[in-house]
Amino acid sequence: MQQAAGDGSGRFLRIGAGIRLLPELLPARPVGDLPIPLPPARRFRAFRRKYGIKSVR
């Protein structure tokens, strides 16, 4: 479901912009409250798998 690259449908998760997705996964908490700034790409993969986010590439 990749539309315009600008709307962040798919490829936006590669960069730190992925933080935008976190609030949607976790119960609503401010981004500043996250215990970690942003998990490394490898760990984020497992993180996505854990939450069953397959639409994001």
Buried (B, 14 or more C-beta within 10 A) or exposed (E): EEEEEEEBBBEBBEEEEBBEBBBEEEEEEEEEEBEEEBBEEEEBEEBBEEEEEEEBE
